[in-house]
């Protein structure tokens, strides 16, 4: 690899829609030791937008096959295309001898994720899954609180990723075709389940309710997942596009204290607005009035407790870890095996909602 000699690792990015243009391309470009070399898109408009941001040296390909034909000119493939393409494209990249980052969900089933992991292991190649919300500001703060023992023994973890989107936007994410792997269970659910497993360990049982609320919708847009962890913690996870009054992002209840945090991490909004983690200004920092509260009490206004400074969000840390894994053999920041464990839960949730029963894992 070119990166082993100290020159930048060259990344090929497949897809320049929301995931590619808002998340992956800016974060790759901001990472020391990585360079965005080639973008796969046939759209003239998307090519113009990419070139305007990343310069004339950026190359383009019309199809992923063009990347495999020139695999020796790249050091990493990033797959940010629609969900149904993740498995075939990751398979092709690994067979071409290239390390891969895949946006979540890595696959439609846990079995497919484990097959991909086995192929990567067989080829001795990195296969990493982009679970950026492990680097959300609130999640990092909660990890700090747990490490400090500030909450005592956690009894219940409530996590909400809710939106108010009463009108359909269209596109594959809202398709009812199972092949598209759309719906909120696999979209936002991939985030909240991954976070719960990272925080509180493996799942022993899953219960879920999935609903289609909006007129004309074809797949779930209002979903609840309950996980009983082998640790004894219970996670109650809500993902919704139909929430007219948003609940707290986190409510974590322990034997000593609780942590309540409202509002979403600011990094996605910043990236969408064109701001970049280039060191020119503080990144991932939120104002003091948005800090969560830690403590105990029954105040109807504050819930008791005191403000806890929110850690800075750190999406750039993901690609920095990928670069370190490729250069130095550092740990893979998110393995396909971890992603498969989350898919076990999502598959169990789908079955539970269909059958109206608790599913044991």
C-alpha positions, 0 to 999 in steps of 0.5 A: 500500500502507498500508505505504508511508505508515508504517502496518503492512502487513496480512497475510492468512494462509491456513491455521492448521495446523502451518505457520500457527499455529507458524511464520507467525502468530507470526513475522508478529506479531513483525515490526515493520511487519507485522500479522496482519490475517486468518486463513483457517480454517473451524475453530472450534477454530483460530479460538479458538486464534488469537484467544486469542493475537492478540486480538479485532482479528484477522479471519477468513475461511472461504475464500481467495476472501473475501480476493480479494474484499477485496484492497484491505484487505490488503498481503500474502498468506501461504499456509500451507495443504497443498502441493497448494493452493500453486500455485492459491492463489498464482496467485489472490493474484497475480491479485488484485494481492497480494504473496505468501509461500508455504510450501515447497515452492512447487510440485510441479514446477520448471516450475510454480514458474517459471510463478508467478515469471513471473506475479509478475514480470509483475504487478510483485509480490513472490513469496517462498518461506518457507525458514526454515532458511536462518536456522537457527543451525547454517546461519548458523554454517556460513556464517560459517565459509565466509566466514572460509575456516576450513575451506579448500576444502570437499570434502563437505557432509553434512547430516542432517534425521532423526527417529525416528517409527516410527509413522505420524501420518496426514494429507496429508504421509504420503499416497501420492497424488502430487497431495498432494506428500507424503513426506520428499523434498519436505518435509524434502528442500526444506530440505536441498537449498535449504541445499546450493544456497545454500552451494555453488552450482548442481547438476550431477548428482543421485543419490538413494535413496528408501525406504518403511520403515514398515508402512502407509506410502504415501510415502517416509520414508527418503531419501538425495540426493547432489548434485555441484555445479558448484563440485566440492563433493559434498553428501550429504543424508539425510532420514528418519523412521526413524532410531533413532540420529541422526547429526550435523546437519552434517559439513562436510569441507574441505582445512583443517578440518572442522565437525561439529554435532549437534542441531537449531536450537531455534527450532521447538521454542520456537515449538511450546512457545509461546515468542515472539521478542518481545524478552523473552528471548534468541531462537535461542540454544543452550547451550554444550554443543551447540556444534559443533567445528571443526578436524582430527584423529582423536580417536575421542571428539571428532573433534578441533578446538575448540568453535565458538560457534553463532550465534543462530538468526534466523527473524524475519529472514525476515519482516523482509526481506519487510517491507523488500522491500515497503516499500523495494524491498529484495531478496526474501529467497527468490525463486521462481527459487531455489525452482525450482532446488531443485525441479529437484534434487528432481525429478531425485532422484525420477527417479534413485531410480526409475531407479537412475541419476545424473541430469545437470542 
